[in-house]
Amino acid sequence: MVSRRVAAAAGVVVVLVVACCAQQARANADLVQPSDKKKKAPPPPIKCNNAQKEEILHECELWVKKNPPYTFPIDRCCDAVMNVPLLDMACIVRLLTSEEKERYNERQIMRLEWMCNPSPAGKLN
């Protein structure tokens, strides 16, 4: 008789454990629903560096300073621009500190790509 009671009790325990585990699995499944939000792509890697930025700000100062009159970029300025991979002046602008943004004209820096590029896109030869 004792063995039947033990077997019956063990069977009840097994059923309760299985039911409990199934309920917990459903609760966990509710927590791990796929997100509707799309993950943002990581920002593109910076392809320029602070040394290139400093060289452009130094060599092109008369062109990129905030207050006119602007002086057309000279060869040393354009040489500095040509050292930036893909002539990526947007990268140079991203590296500007807040103090530099107060001193230099970001639009003028962006124009350096066009001003110094010997074969700008869209130019007919």
KEPATI-972127 format. One record per residue: x, y, z of N, C-alpha, C in turn. Coordinates in steps of 0.1 Angstrom, whole numbers, plus 5000, padded with zeros to 4 digits. Example, Ala and Ser with C-alpha at 12.3 -4.5 7.8 and 13.67 -1.06 7.14 Angstrom:
BEGIN
513249435078512349555078513249675078;512849785071513749895071512950005079;
***
This chain:
BEGIN
500849885000500050005000500950135000;501950125007502850245008503450274995;503750174987504450194974503350254965;502050214966501050274957500950424961;500950454973500750594978501950674973;503150624974504350694970504350714955;503950614948503850624933502850724929;501650724936500650824933501150964936;501750974947502251114951503351154941;504251064937505251094928504651144914;503551074910502951104898502351244899;501751284910501151414912502251524912;503351494918504451584918504951604904;505151504896505551514882504651604874;503351574876502351654868502351804872;502551824885502651964890503852034884;504951964884506252024879506152054864;505551964857505451984842504452094840;503352104847502452214845503052344849;503852344859504552474864505552514853;506352424848507352454838506752504825;505652444821504952494809504452634811;503852664822503352794825504552894825;505652864831506852954831507352974817;507352864809507852884795506952974787;505652964789504753064782505053204787;505253224800505453354805506853414800;507853334799509153374793508953404778;508153334771507953354757507353494755;506453534764505753664763506853774765;507853744773508853854776509853864764;509953764756510953754746510353774732;509453864731508753894718509753974709;509753944696510554024687510154174688;511154264688510954404689510454454676;509454544676509054614664509954724660;510854774669511754874666512954824658;513254894648514454854640515654914646;516654834646517954884652518654974642;519155084648519855184640521155124635;521555154623522755114618523855194625;525055134627526155204634526555314625;527055424631527555534623528755484614;528955554603530055514595531355544602;532355464599533655484606534255624601;534955684610535555814607536755784599;536855844587537955814578538955924578;538756034585539756134586540156144601;541156224603541656234617541956374621;542256394634542456524639543656594633;544656524630545856584623545456644610;544656574602544156634589543256754592;542456744602541556864605542456984609;543456964617544357074621545057134609;545557044600546257094589545357174580;544057134578543157214570542857344577;542557344590542257474597543457564596;544657514596545857604595546057654581;546157554572546457594558545357664551;544157644555542957704548542257814556;542957864566542357954576541758074569;542358134559541758254553540558214545;540358094542539158054534538058004544;538357944555537357884564537057964576;537658074578537358154590535958204589;535358244600533958284600533758414594;534658514596534358644591535058674578;534258724568534858764555535758874557;536558914548536658854534537358724534;536858634525537458504523538558524512;539658444514540658444504540658304497;540658304484540558174477541658084482;541257954483542257854488543557854479;544657844486545957834479546357694478;547457664471547957534469548157454482;548757514492548957444505547657394511;546657484510545257444515544757324507;544757334494544257224486545057094488;546357104491547156994494546656924506;546357004516545856954529544456884526;543656944518542356884515542556744508;543556744499543756614491544256504500;544756534512545256434521544156364529;542956414528541756354535541156254526;541056124531540456024523539156064517;538956034504537756064497537356214497;538356304501538056444502536856474511;536756394521535556394530535556504540;535056624535535056744544533956734554;532956654552531956634562532556564574;533556474572534256414583535056514591;535656604583536456714590535556804599;534356834593533356914601532956844613;532756714612532256634624533356634635;534556654632535656654642535856794648;535156894643535357024649534857034663;535557094672535157114686534157234686;533457254697532557364698533257504696;534457514701535257634700535557654685;535957554678536357564664535057594656;533957544660532657574652532357724653;532757784664532457934666533458014657;534657954655535658034648535658004633;535257884629535357854614533957824608;533857854595532657844588532557704582;531557624588531457484583531157474569;530357564563529957564549531157584540;532057674545533257694537534157574537;534257504549535057384549534457274539;533157264539532457174530532757204515;532857334512533157384499534557344494;535457324503536857294500536957164491;536057074493536056954484535856994470;534957084467534657124454535757224448;536257314457537157404453538557344450;538957234457540257184455540257054447;539156994443539156874436539456904421;540556834416540956864403539956804392;539156704396538156644387536856624394;536156734398534956724405533856644398;533056584405531956504398531056594390;530756554378529856634370530556724361;531856744363532556844354532956774341;532656844330532956784317534356824313;535056734308536356764303536356804289;
***
